[in-house]
Amino acid sequence: MDKNIPYKTYLNENEIPTKWYNLRADMKNKPAPLLNPGTLQPMTAEELSGVFCSELVKQELDNDTKYFDIPEEIQNFYKMYRPSPLVRAYCLEKALDTPAHIYYKFEGNNTSGSHKLNSAIAQAYYAKKQGLKGVTTETGAGQWGTALSMACSYFGLECKVYMVKVSYEQKPFRREVMRTYGASVTPSPSDTTNVGRKILAEHPGTTGSLGCAISEAVEVATTSEGYRYVLGSVLNQVVLHQSIIGLESKIAFDKIGVKPDVIIGCAGGGSNLGGLIAPFMGEKLRGEADYRIVAVEPASCPSFTRGKFAYDFCDTGMVCPLAKMYTLGSGFIPSPNHAGGLRYHGMSSILSQLYHDKLMEAVSVEQTAVFDAATQFARVEGILPAPESSHAIRVAIDEALKCKETGEEKNIFFGLTGTGYFDMVAYQKYNDGEMTDYIPTDDDLAVGFAGLPKTDL
Ligand SMILES: *Cc1c(COP(=O)(O)O)cnc(C)c1O
């Protein structure tokens, strides 16, 4: 152990950042605006306000304001479970026998078990402040729904969650946590919405997808008095809230006098990665420092590495605005054997633009290799990681093993987004040797691409 660098670097409560950092302000090429699917014109604040809370619409559309004050109520909530520790993975380094120095920021130290609470509490706060009755949302693996139900119960808001059917059935305990926090949970697609009934008629027996669940949640929000829709990833506002992860990390690294060489994060819709890298990418964009930044995605849902950079629907029912992003097409559904999360068809417009401008890299990994890494990590570092987070672990380990060959003492930093306690069905499959990999063929992907809207933008 290096005596100058502790296992865990914590910040004091009064060192928790009081402003979120808006990475867009430092981007030369701004992320493309959301478009109205009817007119193909940029969505106005007024149009968006029918779906989202007004204050969140402002954050969504603001590409210029560098810092947003974190309201005191949210700061106080953050104090209940933040700061999250920056951990030096001494035990993993030893197990790998690598000269590399491995660090991770652990966001799983709260009941929802992931970073999603950072944005859920902000979104619930603005909904409450606007005087709304409640919010609707979708959830895939269940972390977002859990985080949002916690946030809503804290502020006394109703919360209606549409949960992807396959997860609803595989993760009864997630569902019960949400219900314990007072949320109503409906498996999607359901017969409670027009779009759900339509999807069920077209695809009987479907196990659902995030895209379907989003369509249902948006329909309920826009047809219920005093309701708005909230989303746990992909949007600019979510990346803004998640900047707390990177800001805290940066302060902690500065405290111990370390500069990460490579920053690695898993990418589903891009919110944790966008937040993790925000201040580092800001320095890179301003020419103050350089970092290698790597997004990791599942080989079974490869939006960055095999997707197209195009305007696409954010949902299956095509009721949401169009976003320009790396996408597999809104009709894309990962193969049923996929157990590792990160199954959204698209990617944050901010990260998509940065990737397009070659300011970051992306790699895809297969799920059995991800669970190999998860198990190796769990056994030495004491934390049972979420499958999503384990994508980042996989690549961090691979980087550390490369250092072993070259003898380089690189500082490798990755985001450990959550715990895997509710993912034991996936771990069970892995432990029983029943986990398989499926990489979509070009023909599989062509089906999703065929459904891209023809905008030429
Ligand atoms: C939701 C989730 C992710 C992926 O979402 P992003 O928006 O890409 O961050 C990753 N890890 C965990 C634990 C999650 O719950």
The ligand as an SDF file (V2000), in Angstrom:
LIG
                    3D

 15 15  0  0  0  0  0  0  0  0999 V2000
  -29.1080    2.6220  -14.8950 C   0  0  0  0  0  0  0  0  0  0  0  0
  -27.7990    2.1270  -14.5350 C   0  0  0  0  0  0  0  0  0  0  0  0
  -26.7160    2.2320  -15.4270 C   0  0  0  0  0  0  0  0  0  0  0  0
  -26.8280    2.7620  -16.8250 C   0  0  0  0  0  0  0  0  0  0  0  0
  -27.3950    4.0110  -16.9940 O   0  0  0  0  0  0  0  0  0  0  0  0
  -26.5910    5.2530  -17.5120 P   0  0  0  0  0  0  0  0  0  0  0  0
  -27.6080    6.2820  -17.7330 O   0  0  0  0  0  0  0  0  0  0  0  0
  -25.8880    4.8470  -18.7550 O   0  0  0  0  0  0  0  0  0  0  0  0
  -25.6610    5.6090  -16.4360 O   0  0  0  0  0  0  0  0  0  0  0  0
  -25.4850    1.7760  -15.0050 C   0  0  0  0  0  0  0  0  0  0  0  0
  -25.3180    1.2280  -13.8000 N   0  0  0  0  0  0  0  0  0  0  0  0
  -26.3300    1.1160  -12.9260 C   0  0  0  0  0  0  0  0  0  0  0  0
  -26.0670    0.4660  -11.5960 C   0  0  0  0  0  0  0  0  0  0  0  0
  -27.5970    1.5620  -13.2600 C   0  0  0  0  0  0  0  0  0  0  0  0
  -28.5890    1.4450  -12.3900 O   0  0  0  0  0  0  0  0  0  0  0  0
  1  2  1  0
  2  3  1  0
  2 14  2  0
  3  4  1  0
  3 10  2  0
  4  5  1  0
  5  6  1  0
  6  7  2  0
  6  8  1  0
  6  9  1  0
 10 11  1  0
 11 12  2  0
 12 13  1  0
 12 14  1  0
 14 15  1  0
M  END
$$$$
